[in-house]
Amino acid sequence: GEFLCLIAYYLATSKEDIAKASSIPNHIFMVACSFDWTATTLVNMAYIFIAASVVQMTRGAIVIFTCLLSVVFLGRRQHTYHIVGVALVALGITLVSLSTFINPASESSSGQPSSSVSTKLFGISLCIVAQVFQASMLVYEEKIMNQYTVPPLRVVGMEGLCGILVGLILLTGLNAFNVESTPAAVYQLQNSTPLLLAVVGSIFSIAIFNFSGVTVTQQASAVARSTIDVSRTILIWAVELAVGWNTFNSLQLVGFIVVAAGTMIYNRLLVFQALEPSEEEKALTDVAGHGAAAVPMTALSAAKRGARGGAGTPGPPR
């Protein structure tokens, strides 16, 4: 799906602009791809152990790690509203995690045996560790976007190309050790129309989602993208409830509201005067060249992972 964005880039970009971008070293995209692969793999493993809605809400932990890494590697200044936003996200994730233990009815309602406490903890841990890699990718991509003049659509497409290469290498090794079977996967696709449609739909949805994320970020802001990300989380939970894959959990609802509130405060969609920096702090930040805002918790790189569960869009624009 991401590779389709590279095709779109070459179709929509003039030869002169393509020639200018050819001087950018391709290995920088492989580094970001490696972070993405690791994060996506861990999140997909987490889906085996905990509900999809819990995974989505737990992925909000990316704001915590992005905040920390942006301070360490980008020298970003965090104001009071950033700290409060991160604290609320951490609290909300804690509540969502507790909901899997306090109300384990979701597994039995979906016809699956109830998971043990250790299994749930393992699933939540996988998802949180994945956000460390996802946040690392966000910060790294912002760094290369600042260092090189490269269109976001090319960043997405090149990471998709690198992902294909990495995937081929991994599949070759896994098939050699009988961990995976590509022929068996092809056989399943050939003999299951719903599975084939799901795979094809996933590819195009990723491409459309990525292109939409690029457009929203370019035409509006990463803040607008983060708002849509929050909406996606509640939509996934609503679908789970509608089809009977999960049961309503008031603690999970409260946790989601707290995560959403923390996200909006961090991105200044909710503004409280008491949390705003003083004029002196703003002046110091402007002099330092970082601006009054820090890295938004959800950026172009995060957005583009949303459609596939890895954590969907390049580093946060200023």
Secondary structure as UniProt FT lines:
FT   HELIX           2..12
FT   HELIX           15..21
FT   TURN            22..23
FT   HELIX           27..49
FT   HELIX           52..58
FT   HELIX           59..61
FT   HELIX           62..74
FT   HELIX           80..102
FT   HELIX           105..109
FT   TURN            110..111
FT   HELIX           117..147
FT   HELIX           152..176
FT   TURN            177..178
FT   HELIX           182..191
FT   HELIX           193..219
FT   HELIX           222..243
FT   HELIX           250..266
FT   TURN            267..268
FT   HELIX           273..275
FT   HELIX           279..288
FT   HELIX           300..305
FT   TURN            306..309
//
